[in-house]
């Protein structure tokens, strides 16, 4: 047995309100889904935009990377060159007459010996900077290895005994002697002179 104390009009209102509430609920869900869909679409479009921008930046970086590396190399090379120029200036200030030194060196060289390379370099060791004159030369046109070795030794001794040439150097070191790998019978040798 059911007792309903509501008047008939209220019963009708209640029964007619239920479908309307259901419709509102469905419309609310649809509205929320539309908003979420719109936000998702905006988010996806922004992500794709940023991906495109990132790809452009990455491509630009890949293109610029070799130029940056080359610039770093050139800066380092310039720094080394500037240091070397400062080093040369310091030794020029010392008053070493290089043209005269090299002229004397060319006069000391025997006919059977020739220069391959002469180089002035600096070397830093234990916080101290040292300067060296590196000389690479060859000897040839002699019959035996002993004659070539004797010629090298005589040439080294002539350099050491020349007071004008040797006065700005501390010592002379013979670094290497080896036979040349060609048809001509010759030997290559290198030595250096450390500056005072």
Residue pairs with C-beta under 8 A, 6 or more apart in sequence:
4 11
6 14
83 122
84 122
87 122
87 129
87 131
88 120
91 120
91 131
91 195
94 168
96 168
96 195
100 164
101 165
101 168
102 118
104 162
104 164
104 165
105 118
105 135
105 159
105 165
106 115
108 155
108 158
108 159
108 162
108 165
109 115
109 137
109 155
110 151
110 154
110 155
112 139
112 140
112 141
112 142
112 148
112 151
113 137
113 138
113 139
113 151
113 152
113 155
114 137
114 138
115 135
115 136
115 137
116 136
116 137
116 138
116 188
117 134
117 135
117 136
118 133
118 134
118 135
118 136
119 133
119 134
119 135
120 131
120 132
120 133
120 134
121 131
121 132
121 134
122 129
122 130
122 131
122 132
123 129
123 130
123 131
123 132
124 130
130 194
130 195
131 194
131 195
132 192
132 193
132 194
132 195
133 169
133 192
133 193
133 195
134 190
134 191
134 192
135 190
135 191
135 192
135 193
136 188
136 189
136 190
137 155
137 188
137 189
137 190
138 180
138 186
138 187
138 188
138 189
139 148
139 151
139 152
139 155
139 186
139 187
139 189
140 148
140 180
140 184
140 185
140 186
140 187
141 185
141 186
142 148
142 151
142 185
145 179
145 187
148 185
148 186
148 187
149 177
149 187
152 174
152 177
152 187
152 189
156 172
156 174
156 191
159 165
159 166
159 172
159 193
160 166
160 172
166 172
166 193
168 195
168 196
169 193
169 194
169 195
169 196
170 193
170 194
170 195
170 196
171 193
171 194
172 191
172 192
172 193
173 191
173 192
173 193
173 194
174 189
174 190
174 191
175 190
175 191
175 192
176 188
176 189
176 190
177 187
177 188
177 189
178 187
178 188
178 189
179 186
179 187
179 188
180 186
180 187
180 188
